[in-house]
Amino acid sequence: MSYPLYDYLLNKAKESTKQIDLDEFCLTLNGICHLENQQDHYNEIYALMLHYETLHNNSILLSVPFEGKLMPGNKQTKNILYNNTKLPSLFRQILYEYILYYQNEV
């Protein structure tokens, strides 16, 4: 299954030697909620998660990847809480590259 953005971010993640500051990383991810196009980013991040899961879990999609917790709330929008420490380090790096990619696009 082809996903050009994922492939690009994966290559950047594998090339990167930068250590991620987890506090800054979490603040930046949480800051997406203040952007006008926040839902687009959340959708893209979730698509990246699902793609990563299909590639690393024998093409089996888990309903909530990386031990995410479904939060109570609106039935039309499913809020999921993720613990950064539960994300695989490679996927964390992919997300970091997504943030850099988006910041360079602005």
C-alpha positions in Angstrom: 0.0 0.0 0.0 1.5 3.3 -1.1 1.5 6.3 1.2 4.0 8.8 -0.1 4.0 11.1 2.9 4.6 8.2 5.2 7.5 7.0 3.0 9.0 10.5 2.9 8.7 10.9 6.7 10.1 7.4 7.3 13.2 8.1 5.2 13.7 11.4 7.0 13.3 9.6 10.4 15.9 7.0 9.5 18.3 9.7 8.3 17.9 11.8 11.4 20.4 11.7 14.2 18.7 14.4 16.3 17.5 13.4 19.8 13.9 14.3 20.3 13.1 16.5 23.4 10.0 14.7 24.6 8.6 17.7 26.5 8.9 19.9 23.4 7.6 17.2 21.2 4.4 16.7 23.4 3.9 20.5 23.6 4.1 20.8 19.9 1.7 17.9 19.3 -0.8 19.3 21.8 -0.4 22.7 20.2 -2.0 21.4 17.0 -5.4 21.8 18.7 -5.0 25.6 18.4 -4.5 25.5 14.6 -7.3 26.4 12.2 -6.9 23.1 10.3 -6.5 21.0 13.5 -8.8 18.2 12.3 -6.8 17.8 9.1 -3.6 17.3 11.2 -5.3 14.8 13.6 -6.7 12.9 10.6 -3.2 12.8 9.0 -1.5 11.7 12.2 -4.1 9.0 12.8 -3.6 7.8 9.2 0.2 7.7 9.8 -0.5 5.6 13.0 -2.7 3.1 11.1 -0.2 2.8 8.3 2.6 2.2 10.7 0.5 -0.5 12.5 -0.4 -2.3 9.2 3.3 -2.4 8.2 4.5 -3.6 11.7 1.6 -5.8 12.7 1.2 -8.2 9.8 -1.4 -5.9 8.1 -3.7 -6.3 11.1 -5.3 -3.1 12.2 -5.9 -2.7 15.9 -8.9 -0.6 16.7 -6.8 1.8 18.8 -3.1 1.5 18.1 -0.3 2.0 20.6 -2.5 1.3 23.7 -4.5 4.5 23.1 -7.5 5.0 25.5 -10.9 6.0 24.2 -12.1 9.0 26.1 -15.7 9.6 27.0 -17.4 12.3 25.0 -19.2 13.0 21.8 -20.1 9.8 19.9 -19.4 11.5 16.5 -15.9 12.5 17.4 -13.9 9.8 19.2 -11.3 11.3 21.4 -8.3 9.1 22.0 -5.6 9.7 24.6 -2.1 8.5 23.8 0.8 8.1 26.2 3.9 9.2 24.4 6.0 6.5 26.1 3.8 3.8 24.4 4.7 5.1 20.9 7.5 3.1 19.3 10.6 5.2 19.0 10.6 5.0 15.2 7.0 6.2 15.0 7.8 9.0 17.5 10.6 10.0 15.1 8.1 9.9 12.2 5.7 12.2 14.0 8.6 14.5 14.8 9.4 14.6 11.1 5.8 15.3 10.4 5.9 18.4 12.7 9.1 19.6 10.9 7.5 19.0 7.6 4.4 21.0 8.5 6.4 23.8 10.0 8.5 24.1 6.8 5.3 24.2 4.7 3.9 27.2 6.6 
